[in-house]
Amino acid sequence: MGQSYLVAACRQIRTLIRRGSWVLLCICVSGCATYNTATGRSEMIFISTSSEVSMGNKINHELMSKNKICINTPSSKRLERIGSRLARVSDRQDIAYHFYLIESPEINAFAVPGGHIYCYTGLFDRLTTDDQIAAVLGHEIGHLAAKHTVKKFQAALGYDVMRNVLLEVLSYKAPGIGNIASMGSDGLMHLAMSGYGRQDEYEADRLGIKYLYLSGYDLNAMIELFHVLDPTDKNKVPLIFRTHPFVKDRIARVSNVIKDVRSKY
């Protein structure tokens, strides 16, 4: 019984890996390594801009239906005006940028693929100057220019292929084992994406400073922004379990970027 199971399992592993490898091969050959002016690196991006925009539009439709969006208010117009000024100096000009103000007490802002950027009123109302608002939006534009969101989609897709292979093999004998494997794999993936996310945050901070400078906003507004965010940074979870760097670390890095930005750009 043990040998027959082993033979069958090995056969299934080979079949599933071939299928998974074929999927990944098809994905990889559909893209090519291109130079990203925002990151300064050659990167393999297999999700086309049109596909990214399509995904982003679907996500935006969902967000618009589930949230209260401020439309044609003085605050939303202010957000759009500042965002448009920053978007003109972005390293990435193959997408249109859209800015939305969501009525919610949450202190946050985020971007989704295809150029959609959202800011919650909980954060917006804490910001006292256009420069501070620009610091938030510049950071989010940095994420899109560096294609951080696209890379996360790619990473999740690759992980999902291998995860399904693992689950299929382990569930061949006992479905419960597959569930346990799923939980373990998800935990490992969380750690991997946490480390990746911190580097993204540092890079988006750097690009945000660049866009503040090129569009004529006060560079120190980024540091002011971090002081606004600092009271919310009370969770002292070890750094490896966090998706964002500690505020004090971001301030230290941004201070160094500010010193060099004028000579660099």
ChimeraX attribute file (.defattr): number of C-alpha atoms within 10 A of each C-alpha:
attribute: neighborCount
match mode: 1-to-1
recipient: residues
	/A:1	5
	/A:2	7
	/A:3	8
	/A:4	9
	/A:5	12
	/A:6	11
	/A:7	11
	/A:8	13
	/A:9	17
	/A:10	13
	/A:11	12
	/A:12	16
	/A:13	17
	/A:14	12
	/A:15	13
	/A:16	19
	/A:17	16
	/A:18	13
	/A:19	14
	/A:20	19
	/A:21	15
	/A:22	12
	/A:23	13
	/A:24	16
	/A:25	11
	/A:26	12
	/A:27	16
	/A:28	15
	/A:29	10
	/A:30	12
	/A:31	14
	/A:32	12
	/A:33	12
	/A:34	11
	/A:35	12
	/A:36	17
	/A:37	13
	/A:38	20
	/A:39	17
	/A:40	9
	/A:41	12
	/A:42	12
	/A:43	15
	/A:44	16
	/A:45	19
	/A:46	18
	/A:47	17
	/A:48	12
	/A:49	15
	/A:50	12
	/A:51	13
	/A:52	19
	/A:53	19
	/A:54	14
	/A:55	14
	/A:56	18
	/A:57	17
	/A:58	12
	/A:59	15
	/A:60	20
	/A:61	10
	/A:62	11
	/A:63	14
	/A:64	13
	/A:65	9
	/A:66	9
	/A:67	12
	/A:68	12
	/A:69	18
	/A:70	16
	/A:71	12
	/A:72	10
	/A:73	10
	/A:74	9
	/A:75	15
	/A:76	19
	/A:77	16
	/A:78	15
	/A:79	22
	/A:80	19
	/A:81	14
	/A:82	20
	/A:83	24
	/A:84	16
	/A:85	18
	/A:86	25
	/A:87	23
	/A:88	15
	/A:89	17
	/A:90	23
	/A:91	19
	/A:92	20
	/A:93	12
	/A:94	11
	/A:95	17
	/A:96	13
	/A:97	20
	/A:98	16
	/A:99	20
	/A:100	21
	/A:101	25
	/A:102	22
	/A:103	15
	/A:104	16
	/A:105	12
	/A:106	13
	/A:107	16
	/A:108	15
	/A:109	20
	/A:110	15
	/A:111	22
	/A:112	21
	/A:113	25
	/A:114	26
	/A:115	25
	/A:116	22
	/A:117	22
	/A:118	21
	/A:119	25
	/A:120	20
	/A:121	22
	/A:122	17
	/A:123	19
	/A:124	25
	/A:125	12
	/A:126	14
	/A:127	18
	/A:128	11
	/A:129	11
	/A:130	15
	/A:131	22
	/A:132	25
	/A:133	24
	/A:134	29
	/A:135	29
	/A:136	25
	/A:137	29
	/A:138	31
	/A:139	27
	/A:140	26
	/A:141	30
	/A:142	30
	/A:143	27
	/A:144	26
	/A:145	24
	/A:146	23
	/A:147	21
	/A:148	22
	/A:149	18
	/A:150	21
	/A:151	16
	/A:152	14
	/A:153	14
	/A:154	17
	/A:155	14
	/A:156	13
	/A:157	14
	/A:158	16
	/A:159	15
	/A:160	14
	/A:161	17
	/A:162	17
	/A:163	17
	/A:164	16
	/A:165	20
	/A:166	18
	/A:167	19
	/A:168	17
	/A:169	20
	/A:170	20
	/A:171	14
	/A:172	14
	/A:173	12
	/A:174	10
	/A:175	14
	/A:176	12
	/A:177	15
	/A:178	20
	/A:179	14
	/A:180	13
	/A:181	17
	/A:182	17
	/A:183	12
	/A:184	12
	/A:185	16
	/A:186	15
	/A:187	12
	/A:188	12
	/A:189	14
	/A:190	15
	/A:191	15
	/A:192	15
	/A:193	17
	/A:194	19
	/A:195	17
	/A:196	15
	/A:197	18
	/A:198	19
	/A:199	15
	/A:200	21
	/A:201	20
	/A:202	19
	/A:203	20
	/A:204	24
	/A:205	26
	/A:206	25
	/A:207	25
	/A:208	27
	/A:209	28
	/A:210	26
	/A:211	28
	/A:212	25
	/A:213	18
	/A:214	17
	/A:215	18
	/A:216	11
	/A:217	20
	/A:218	16
	/A:219	24
	/A:220	16
	/A:221	21
	/A:222	28
	/A:223	20
	/A:224	17
	/A:225	22
	/A:226	19
	/A:227	15
	/A:228	15
	/A:229	15
	/A:230	13
	/A:231	10
	/A:232	10
	/A:233	14
	/A:234	8
	/A:235	9
	/A:236	8
	/A:237	8
	/A:238	8
	/A:239	13
	/A:240	13
	/A:241	13
	/A:242	18
	/A:243	19
	/A:244	19
	/A:245	19
	/A:246	18
	/A:247	18
	/A:248	14
	/A:249	11
	/A:250	19
	/A:251	18
	/A:252	11
	/A:253	14
	/A:254	21
	/A:255	17
	/A:256	11
	/A:257	18
	/A:258	18
	/A:259	11
	/A:260	10
	/A:261	15
	/A:262	11
	/A:263	7
	/A:264	8
	/A:265	9
